[in-house]
């Protein structure tokens, strides 16, 4: 009997955590599956009606096949261009002898301060074929050019611009940490600079290149904001926008949306599995214990042209979009027929922007966003720590299952998880739906993998012997964790909280089906204004939205620096 009780007590932490993660991740996906195989969506009093495969017939329709084809094509091409931009910038900032390397690093990450929703909205202001600011400039200088961003090339361009930073960050880190001895060995054996780069440097960075490529493909495949803002006016439908249209049809076609959601998730699962297989089949050990620094590559006469291309990317991804949002927010008239109209006296004013800042809608949405993001970041980091500690510091049974469930949302699109959470909290007899807490749960579920990986990297850096020494000296395990392990992980924990805070502030897709008029977030407020044709209001809120995210980033950097100094 004692052995049974001991086993139960030993497996209790894992069981409790599995229940928590199950509610966050597994149960919503089960509701998606139930809806896909049922005649009606889950609802209070009736979770499942009669089961059938009829809903999957929509996958053979022209609409679904067209959306699938568009999604794959757009994600593939956007990934290629984003990789070209991100990897190129990473090489320039990490290994090339170009001027302004610190500024180039800023150029590489700056578009992350503009969520894809804001970037898409800005480019709709710039490249609308009728009244886009760039087209007005072309007309004003007499050029017979019409830029139409509501097209397949426009959609691909916008996605590539705002997902290139993911490739930049991953590849920049790989190139900066690479052991130069391998390149030196190639030079000693007669290799030229170009041949060494193509046969040694870039192949050694292949894990980062492949990883970022698949990550960008998955993110662009599941992206809803750009597909809706840029694709919808051009009648280009992707799987996420198709799911959104089915859910907003009259009457709602939720069961068919669930079937499409399963298809979208299946595609992302296949892509993730292929990436893991490609990376795991080869060995890429490039970082050793030596304190060495890689030599810079001389670009010769290509130095300034490459710097110019980097500035062109900065112009397209940051300067022009922010300028378009600023002009749209300040213009007194919502309609502009010529670019010269903006130079007229009284054409631009801060009055509307000032009124927006003190409006009840903005203040309520900003408050909801702050509360939701802070709660999701803090609680999410706490859950991530408990899961990571259980996996890597205990011998509890089922640890690897915990890790698998914690990483599962990576392969589940945010819009799909949000749909599952909608049905979950409509059925569960708890008064959570319609409050900010359902949004907190959604964000914790969507960003659980990022929180788990952030905490895991920190916990693996802390020697377990330090905690065990405290236990040997008489401290209880819980006290040893709180007085030894957690203080040593302070930098990593704070960084994880700030990362989740930033991600939650940017998120739209997971909240699409979960908000009410009282729980609108800033991202929802922007999307509502756009959806109702209030482009000036959407631009004004977007501008303030970017300012809020920038302030968070600056505070994150400042707090992170203070935390590091304190840890020393």
C-alpha positions as CSV (number, residue, x, y, z in Angstrom):
1,X,0.0,0.0,0.0
2,X,2.8,2.4,0.9
3,X,4.5,1.8,-2.5
4,X,1.2,2.6,-4.3
5,X,0.9,5.8,-2.3
6,X,4.5,6.7,-3.0
7,X,4.0,6.2,-6.7
8,X,0.8,8.3,-6.7
9,X,2.6,11.1,-4.8
10,X,5.6,10.8,-7.2
11,X,3.3,11.2,-10.3
12,X,1.0,13.8,-8.8
13,X,2.9,16.9,-10.0
14,X,3.0,15.6,-13.6
15,X,-0.7,14.7,-13.4
16,X,-1.6,18.2,-12.2
17,X,0.5,19.9,-14.9
18,X,-1.0,17.6,-17.6
19,X,-4.4,18.7,-16.5
20,X,-3.4,22.4,-16.7
21,X,-1.8,22.0,-20.1
22,X,-4.6,19.8,-21.2
23,X,-7.1,22.6,-20.5
24,X,-4.9,25.1,-22.3
25,X,-4.0,23.1,-25.4
26,X,-5.5,19.6,-25.7
27,X,-9.1,20.3,-24.8
28,X,-9.5,23.1,-27.4
29,X,-8.0,20.9,-30.1
30,X,-10.4,18.1,-29.1
31,X,-13.3,20.5,-29.5
32,X,-12.1,21.4,-32.9
33,X,-12.0,17.7,-33.8
34,X,-15.5,17.2,-32.4
35,X,-16.9,20.1,-34.3
36,X,-15.3,18.8,-37.6
37,X,-17.0,15.4,-37.2
38,X,-20.3,16.7,-35.8
39,X,-23.5,18.2,-37.3
40,X,-23.3,21.2,-34.9
41,X,-20.6,23.1,-33.1
42,X,-20.1,22.4,-29.4
43,X,-22.5,24.5,-27.3
44,X,-23.8,24.5,-23.7
45,X,-26.0,21.4,-23.1
46,X,-24.8,19.6,-26.3
47,X,-21.1,18.9,-26.9
48,X,-21.6,16.4,-29.8
49,X,-24.5,15.6,-32.1
50,X,-24.4,12.8,-34.6
51,X,-20.9,12.1,-36.0
52,X,-20.2,12.1,-39.7
53,X,-17.5,13.0,-42.3
54,X,-19.8,15.4,-44.2
55,X,-18.0,18.5,-43.1
56,X,-14.8,17.4,-44.8
57,X,-16.5,17.6,-48.1
58,X,-15.7,21.3,-48.1
59,X,-12.0,20.4,-48.5
60,X,-12.7,19.2,-52.0
61,X,-14.5,22.4,-53.0
62,X,-13.0,25.0,-55.3
63,X,-12.9,27.6,-52.6
64,X,-11.0,25.4,-50.1
65,X,-8.6,24.1,-52.7
66,X,-8.0,27.6,-54.0
67,X,-7.4,28.8,-50.4
68,X,-5.0,25.9,-49.8
69,X,-3.1,26.6,-53.0
70,X,-2.9,30.3,-52.3
71,X,-1.7,29.6,-48.7
72,X,1.1,27.3,-49.8
73,X,2.2,29.5,-52.7
74,X,2.2,32.7,-50.7
75,X,3.9,31.1,-47.7
76,X,6.6,29.5,-49.9
77,X,7.4,32.7,-51.9
78,X,7.2,34.9,-48.8
79,X,9.6,32.6,-47.0
80,X,12.1,32.7,-49.8
81,X,12.1,36.5,-50.0
82,X,12.1,36.9,-46.2
83,X,15.0,34.5,-46.0
84,X,16.9,36.4,-48.7
85,X,16.4,39.7,-46.8
86,X,17.0,38.3,-43.3
87,X,20.0,36.2,-44.1
88,X,21.5,38.9,-46.3
89,X,21.1,41.5,-43.5
90,X,22.5,39.0,-41.0
91,X,25.6,38.4,-43.1
92,X,26.2,42.2,-43.5
93,X,25.7,42.9,-39.8
94,X,27.7,39.9,-38.5
95,X,30.4,39.2,-41.0
96,X,30.8,41.9,-43.6
97,X,33.0,45.1,-43.5
98,X,30.1,47.4,-44.1
99,X,29.7,50.8,-42.3
100,X,27.2,51.3,-39.5
101,X,27.0,47.7,-38.3
102,X,25.0,48.6,-35.1
103,X,22.5,50.5,-37.2
104,X,22.3,47.5,-39.6
105,X,21.4,45.4,-36.6
106,X,18.7,47.8,-35.7
107,X,17.4,47.7,-39.3
108,X,17.2,44.0,-39.0
109,X,15.0,44.0,-36.0
110,X,13.1,47.3,-36.4
111,X,10.1,45.8,-38.4
112,X,9.3,43.6,-35.3
113,X,8.0,46.8,-33.6
114,X,5.3,47.0,-36.4
115,X,2.9,44.0,-36.0
116,X,2.0,42.5,-39.3
117,X,-1.6,43.9,-38.9
118,X,-0.1,47.4,-38.7
119,X,2.3,46.8,-41.6
120,X,-0.5,45.5,-43.8
121,X,-2.7,48.5,-42.9
122,X,0.2,50.9,-43.7
123,X,0.8,49.3,-47.1
124,X,-2.9,49.5,-47.9
125,X,-2.5,53.3,-47.4
126,X,0.6,53.4,-49.5
127,X,-0.3,51.1,-52.3
128,X,-4.0,51.3,-52.8
129,X,-4.6,51.6,-56.6
130,X,-7.1,54.5,-56.2
131,X,-5.8,56.7,-53.4
132,X,-2.5,55.2,-52.2
133,X,0.0,57.8,-51.2
134,X,2.7,56.3,-53.5
135,X,0.3,56.4,-56.4
136,X,-0.6,60.0,-55.6
137,X,3.1,60.8,-55.6
138,X,3.6,59.1,-59.0
139,X,0.6,61.0,-60.4
140,X,2.0,64.3,-59.0
141,X,5.3,63.9,-60.7
142,X,3.8,62.8,-64.0
143,X,4.7,59.1,-63.9
144,X,2.1,56.7,-65.5
145,X,2.6,54.0,-62.8
146,X,-0.1,52.4,-60.7
147,X,1.0,50.4,-57.7
148,X,-1.6,47.8,-56.6
149,X,-0.7,46.2,-53.2
150,X,-4.0,44.3,-53.3
151,X,-2.4,41.5,-55.4
152,X,-0.5,38.3,-55.0
153,X,2.9,40.1,-55.3
154,X,1.8,42.8,-52.9
155,X,0.7,40.2,-50.3
156,X,3.9,38.3,-50.7
157,X,6.0,41.5,-50.4
158,X,4.3,42.6,-47.2
159,X,4.7,39.2,-45.5
160,X,8.3,39.0,-46.6
161,X,9.0,42.5,-45.2
162,X,7.7,41.8,-41.7
163,X,8.9,38.2,-41.3
164,X,12.5,38.8,-42.4
165,X,13.5,39.8,-38.9
166,X,12.9,36.2,-37.7
167,X,15.5,34.9,-40.2
168,X,17.8,37.8,-39.3
169,X,17.9,37.1,-35.6
170,X,18.5,33.3,-36.0
171,X,21.1,33.5,-38.7
172,X,22.9,36.5,-37.2
173,X,23.4,34.6,-34.0
174,X,24.7,31.5,-35.9
175,X,27.2,33.6,-37.9
176,X,28.4,35.6,-34.9
177,X,29.1,32.5,-32.8
178,X,30.7,30.5,-35.6
179,X,34.3,29.1,-35.0
180,X,36.6,30.9,-37.5
181,X,39.1,28.0,-37.4
182,X,37.0,26.1,-39.9
183,X,37.2,28.9,-42.4
184,X,40.9,29.4,-41.7
185,X,41.4,25.7,-42.5
186,X,39.7,26.2,-45.8
187,X,41.9,29.2,-46.7
188,X,45.1,27.2,-45.7
189,X,44.0,24.5,-48.2
190,X,43.7,27.0,-51.0
191,X,40.1,28.0,-50.8
192,X,39.0,31.4,-52.1
193,X,36.8,33.7,-50.0
194,X,33.7,33.0,-52.2
195,X,34.3,29.2,-52.2
196,X,34.8,29.2,-48.4
197,X,31.6,31.1,-47.9
198,X,29.6,28.7,-50.1
199,X,31.2,25.5,-48.9
200,X,32.0,26.2,-45.3
201,X,30.4,29.2,-43.7
202,X,26.8,29.0,-45.1
203,X,26.5,25.2,-44.7
204,X,27.6,25.5,-41.1
205,X,24.8,28.0,-40.5
206,X,22.3,25.6,-42.1
207,X,20.5,24.7,-38.9
208,X,19.6,28.4,-38.3
209,X,18.8,28.9,-42.0
210,X,16.5,25.8,-42.2
211,X,15.0,26.5,-38.8
212,X,14.2,30.1,-39.7
213,X,12.9,29.1,-43.1
214,X,10.4,26.6,-41.7
215,X,9.4,29.0,-38.9
216,X,8.7,31.8,-41.4
217,X,6.8,29.3,-43.7
218,X,4.6,28.3,-40.7
219,X,4.0,31.8,-39.5
220,X,3.1,33.1,-43.0
221,X,0.9,30.1,-43.7
222,X,-1.2,30.8,-40.6
223,X,-1.1,34.6,-40.8
224,X,-4.5,36.1,-40.8
225,X,-4.1,39.9,-40.6
226,X,-2.1,40.4,-43.8
227,X,-4.2,37.9,-45.7
228,X,-7.4,39.8,-44.6
229,X,-6.2,43.4,-45.1
230,X,-4.2,42.9,-48.3
231,X,-5.7,39.7,-49.8
232,X,-9.4,40.3,-49.2
233,X,-9.7,43.5,-51.3
234,X,-7.8,41.6,-54.1
235,X,-10.1,38.6,-53.8
236,X,-7.1,36.4,-52.7
237,X,-8.2,34.0,-50.0
238,X,-6.0,31.9,-47.8
239,X,-6.9,29.1,-45.3
240,X,-7.0,31.5,-42.3
241,X,-9.1,34.1,-44.0
242,X,-11.3,31.2,-45.4
243,X,-11.9,30.0,-41.8
244,X,-12.7,33.5,-40.7
245,X,-15.3,33.9,-43.5
246,X,-16.9,30.6,-42.7
247,X,-17.2,31.6,-39.0
248,X,-18.8,35.0,-39.9
249,X,-21.2,33.6,-42.6
250,X,-24.9,33.9,-41.9
251,X,-25.7,31.3,-40.6
252,X,-22.2,30.5,-39.2
253,X,-20.5,27.5,-40.8
254,X,-18.5,26.5,-37.8
255,X,-18.3,22.8,-38.4
256,X,-16.9,23.3,-41.9
257,X,-14.5,25.9,-40.4
258,X,-13.3,23.2,-38.0
259,X,-12.7,20.8,-40.9
260,X,-10.6,23.5,-42.7
261,X,-8.8,24.2,-39.4
262,X,-7.8,20.5,-39.1
263,X,-6.4,20.6,-42.7
264,X,-4.4,23.8,-41.9
265,X,-3.0,22.2,-38.7
266,X,-2.1,19.0,-40.6
267,X,-0.1,21.0,-43.2
268,X,1.9,22.7,-40.5
269,X,2.5,19.4,-38.7
270,X,4.0,18.0,-41.9
271,X,6.2,21.0,-42.4
272,X,7.5,20.9,-38.8
273,X,8.3,17.2,-39.1
274,X,10.2,17.7,-42.4
275,X,12.3,20.5,-40.8
276,X,13.2,18.3,-37.8
277,X,14.2,15.5,-40.1
278,X,16.4,17.7,-42.3
279,X,18.2,19.3,-39.3
280,X,18.7,16.1,-37.3
281,X,20.2,14.1,-40.1
282,X,23.4,16.2,-40.1
283,X,25.8,17.4,-37.4
284,X,26.6,21.1,-37.2
285,X,29.0,21.7,-34.3
286,X,30.6,25.1,-34.8
287,X,30.9,26.7,-31.3
288,X,33.8,25.7,-29.2
289,X,35.2,26.9,-25.8
290,X,37.7,29.2,-27.5
291,X,37.3,33.0,-27.2
292,X,37.7,33.7,-30.8
293,X,36.2,36.2,-33.2
294,X,35.4,35.5,-36.8
295,X,37.1,37.7,-39.4
296,X,35.1,40.2,-41.4
297,X,34.6,39.5,-45.1
298,X,35.7,42.3,-47.4
299,X,33.0,43.3,-49.9
300,X,35.3,45.6,-51.8
301,X,33.3,47.8,-54.2
302,X,30.1,46.0,-53.2
303,X,30.3,47.5,-49.7
304,X,28.1,50.6,-50.4
305,X,25.7,49.0,-52.8
306,X,24.9,46.3,-50.1
307,X,24.5,49.1,-47.5
308,X,22.1,50.8,-49.9
309,X,20.0,47.7,-50.3
310,X,19.8,47.4,-46.5
311,X,18.6,51.1,-46.4
312,X,16.0,50.3,-49.1
313,X,14.6,47.5,-46.9
314,X,14.5,49.9,-43.9
315,X,12.6,52.4,-46.1
316,X,10.1,49.9,-47.3
317,X,9.5,48.1,-44.0
318,X,9.7,51.0,-41.5
319,X,10.0,54.6,-42.9
320,X,7.3,54.6,-45.5
321,X,4.7,52.6,-43.4
322,X,5.2,54.8,-40.3
323,X,5.1,57.9,-42.6
324,X,1.8,56.7,-44.1
325,X,0.3,56.0,-40.7
326,X,1.4,59.5,-39.5
327,X,-0.1,61.3,-42.5
328,X,-3.3,59.3,-42.4
329,X,-3.7,60.0,-38.6
330,X,-3.0,63.8,-39.0
331,X,-5.0,64.6,-42.1
332,X,-8.2,66.5,-41.5
333,X,-10.0,65.1,-44.5
334,X,-10.4,61.3,-44.8
335,X,-10.2,61.7,-48.6
336,X,-7.1,62.8,-50.5
337,X,-7.2,63.3,-54.2
338,X,-3.7,64.6,-54.8
339,X,-0.5,64.7,-52.8
340,X,-0.4,68.5,-53.0
341,X,-3.6,68.5,-50.9
342,X,-1.6,67.5,-47.9
343,X,0.6,70.6,-48.2
344,X,-2.3,73.0,-48.0
345,X,-2.7,75.1,-44.8
346,X,-4.7,73.2,-42.2
347,X,-4.6,69.9,-44.1
348,X,-2.8,68.2,-41.2
349,X,-3.6,68.5,-37.6
350,X,-2.9,66.7,-34.3
351,X,-6.5,67.4,-33.1
352,X,-7.9,64.0,-34.1
353,X,-5.0,62.1,-32.6
354,X,-5.3,64.0,-29.4
355,X,-9.0,63.3,-29.2
356,X,-8.3,59.6,-29.8
357,X,-5.9,59.4,-26.9
358,X,-8.5,60.5,-24.4
359,X,-11.4,58.6,-26.0
360,X,-13.1,55.9,-23.9
361,X,-12.7,53.3,-26.6
362,X,-9.0,53.7,-26.8
363,X,-8.4,53.9,-23.1
364,X,-10.6,50.8,-22.5
365,X,-8.8,48.9,-25.2
366,X,-5.4,50.0,-24.1
367,X,-6.3,49.0,-20.5
368,X,-7.6,45.6,-21.6
369,X,-4.4,45.0,-23.7
370,X,-2.2,45.9,-20.8
371,X,-4.0,43.8,-18.2
372,X,-4.3,40.8,-20.6
373,X,-0.7,40.9,-21.7
374,X,0.7,41.4,-18.2
375,X,-1.4,38.5,-16.7
376,X,-0.6,36.2,-19.6
377,X,3.1,37.0,-19.5
378,X,3.5,36.5,-15.7
379,X,1.2,33.5,-15.3
380,X,2.5,31.9,-18.5
381,X,6.1,32.3,-17.3
382,X,5.2,30.8,-14.0
383,X,3.6,27.8,-15.7
384,X,6.5,27.4,-18.0
385,X,8.9,27.4,-15.0
386,X,7.0,24.7,-13.2
387,X,6.8,22.5,-16.4
388,X,10.5,23.1,-17.2
389,X,11.5,22.3,-13.6
390,X,9.5,19.1,-13.6
391,X,10.9,18.0,-16.9
392,X,14.6,18.8,-16.2
393,X,15.0,18.7,-12.4
394,X,12.8,15.8,-11.3
395,X,12.3,12.1,-12.1
396,X,8.5,12.4,-12.2
397,X,6.9,9.9,-14.7
398,X,5.5,11.4,-17.9
399,X,8.0,14.2,-18.1
400,X,8.5,13.9,-21.8
401,X,4.7,14.0,-22.4
402,X,4.7,17.3,-20.6
403,X,7.3,18.7,-22.9
404,X,5.5,17.4,-26.0
405,X,2.2,19.1,-24.9
406,X,4.0,22.3,-24.0
407,X,5.5,22.5,-27.5
408,X,2.4,21.4,-29.3
409,X,0.9,24.9,-30.0
410,X,3.9,25.6,-32.3
411,X,2.1,23.4,-34.9
412,X,-1.4,24.8,-34.2
413,X,-2.3,28.1,-35.9
414,X,-3.4,30.8,-33.5
415,X,-6.7,31.3,-35.2
416,X,-7.4,27.6,-34.9
417,X,-6.5,27.5,-31.2
418,X,-8.7,30.5,-30.6
419,X,-11.6,28.8,-32.3
420,X,-11.1,25.7,-30.1
421,X,-11.0,28.0,-27.0
422,X,-14.2,29.7,-28.0
423,X,-16.1,26.4,-27.9
424,X,-14.3,25.2,-24.8
425,X,-15.3,28.1,-22.6
426,X,-18.8,28.2,-24.0
427,X,-19.3,24.6,-22.9
428,X,-17.4,24.6,-19.6
429,X,-19.7,25.8,-16.9
430,X,-17.4,28.6,-15.7
431,X,-18.2,32.3,-16.2
432,X,-15.0,33.0,-18.1
433,X,-16.2,33.7,-21.7
434,X,-16.8,37.4,-22.2
435,X,-14.1,38.4,-19.8
436,X,-10.4,39.3,-20.2
437,X,-9.5,36.0,-18.5
438,X,-10.5,34.0,-21.6
439,X,-8.1,36.2,-23.6
440,X,-5.4,35.6,-21.0
441,X,-5.9,31.8,-21.3
442,X,-5.8,32.1,-25.1
443,X,-2.5,34.0,-25.1
444,X,-1.0,31.6,-22.5
445,X,-1.9,28.7,-24.8
446,X,-0.6,30.3,-28.0
447,X,2.7,31.4,-26.6
448,X,3.3,28.4,-24.2
449,X,6.2,27.1,-26.4
450,X,8.0,30.4,-26.4
451,X,7.7,30.7,-22.7
452,X,8.7,27.1,-22.1
453,X,11.8,27.4,-24.3
454,X,12.8,30.7,-22.7
455,X,12.7,29.3,-19.2
456,X,14.2,25.9,-20.2
457,X,17.3,27.6,-21.6
458,X,17.8,29.4,-18.3
459,X,17.2,26.4,-16.0
460,X,19.7,24.4,-18.0
461,X,22.4,27.0,-17.3
462,X,22.0,26.8,-13.5
463,X,24.0,23.9,-11.9
464,X,21.7,21.6,-10.0
465,X,24.3,21.1,-7.3
466,X,23.7,24.6,-6.0
467,X,20.1,23.7,-5.2
468,X,21.0,20.3,-3.9
469,X,23.6,21.9,-1.5
470,X,20.9,24.0,0.1
471,X,18.7,20.9,0.6
472,X,21.6,19.0,2.2
473,X,22.1,22.0,4.6
474,X,18.5,21.5,5.8
475,X,16.4,23.6,3.5
476,X,13.2,22.2,2.1
477,X,13.2,21.7,-1.7
478,X,10.6,24.5,-2.2
479,X,12.7,27.0,-0.2
480,X,15.9,25.9,-2.1
481,X,14.1,26.6,-5.4
482,X,12.9,30.0,-4.3
483,X,16.1,31.1,-2.6
484,X,18.7,29.6,-4.9
485,X,17.4,28.5,-8.3
486,X,15.0,31.3,-9.0
487,X,17.4,34.2,-8.1
488,X,20.0,32.6,-10.3
489,X,17.5,32.4,-13.2
490,X,16.4,36.0,-12.7
491,X,17.7,37.3,-16.0
492,X,16.1,34.5,-18.0
493,X,12.8,34.7,-16.2
494,X,12.6,38.5,-16.7
495,X,13.5,38.1,-20.3
496,X,10.8,35.5,-20.8
497,X,8.2,37.7,-19.2
498,X,9.1,40.6,-21.4
499,X,9.1,38.4,-24.5
500,X,5.6,37.1,-23.7
501,X,4.5,40.6,-22.9
502,X,5.6,41.8,-26.4
503,X,4.0,38.8,-28.2
504,X,0.7,39.2,-26.3
505,X,0.5,42.9,-27.2
506,X,0.9,42.1,-30.9
507,X,-1.5,39.2,-31.1
508,X,-4.8,39.4,-33.1
509,X,-5.7,36.0,-34.5
510,X,-6.2,34.1,-31.2
511,X,-8.5,36.9,-29.9
512,X,-10.7,37.1,-33.0
513,X,-13.5,34.9,-31.7
514,X,-13.1,35.5,-28.0
515,X,-13.6,39.3,-27.5
516,X,-16.7,41.2,-26.6
517,X,-17.5,44.9,-26.8
518,X,-16.2,45.2,-23.3
519,X,-13.0,43.3,-23.8
520,X,-11.7,44.7,-27.0
521,X,-7.9,44.9,-27.3
522,X,-5.9,47.5,-29.3
523,X,-5.3,45.0,-32.1
524,X,-9.1,44.3,-32.2
525,X,-9.9,48.0,-32.2
526,X,-7.6,48.5,-35.2
527,X,-9.1,45.6,-37.0
528,X,-12.7,46.8,-36.3
529,X,-11.9,50.3,-37.6
530,X,-10.4,48.8,-40.7
531,X,-13.3,46.4,-41.2
532,X,-15.8,49.2,-40.9
533,X,-13.9,51.4,-43.4
534,X,-12.6,53.9,-40.8
535,X,-9.1,53.9,-42.2
536,X,-8.1,57.2,-40.4
537,X,-9.2,55.8,-37.1
538,X,-7.3,52.5,-37.8
539,X,-4.2,54.5,-38.8
540,X,-4.3,56.6,-35.7
541,X,-4.7,53.7,-33.3
542,X,-2.0,51.8,-35.2
543,X,0.4,54.7,-34.7
544,X,-0.3,54.8,-30.9
545,X,-0.1,51.0,-30.9
546,X,3.4,51.1,-32.3
547,X,4.4,53.7,-29.7
548,X,3.1,51.4,-26.9
549,X,5.1,48.4,-28.3
550,X,8.2,50.6,-28.7
551,X,7.9,51.8,-25.1
552,X,7.6,48.2,-23.9
553,X,10.7,47.3,-25.9
554,X,12.7,50.2,-24.4
555,X,11.6,49.3,-20.9
556,X,12.4,45.7,-21.6
557,X,16.0,46.6,-22.6
558,X,16.4,48.9,-19.6
559,X,15.0,46.4,-17.1
560,X,17.0,43.6,-18.7
561,X,20.2,45.6,-18.3
562,X,19.4,46.4,-14.7
563,X,18.6,42.7,-14.0
564,X,21.9,41.6,-15.5
565,X,23.8,44.2,-13.4
566,X,21.9,43.0,-10.3
567,X,22.7,39.4,-11.1
568,X,26.4,40.2,-11.2
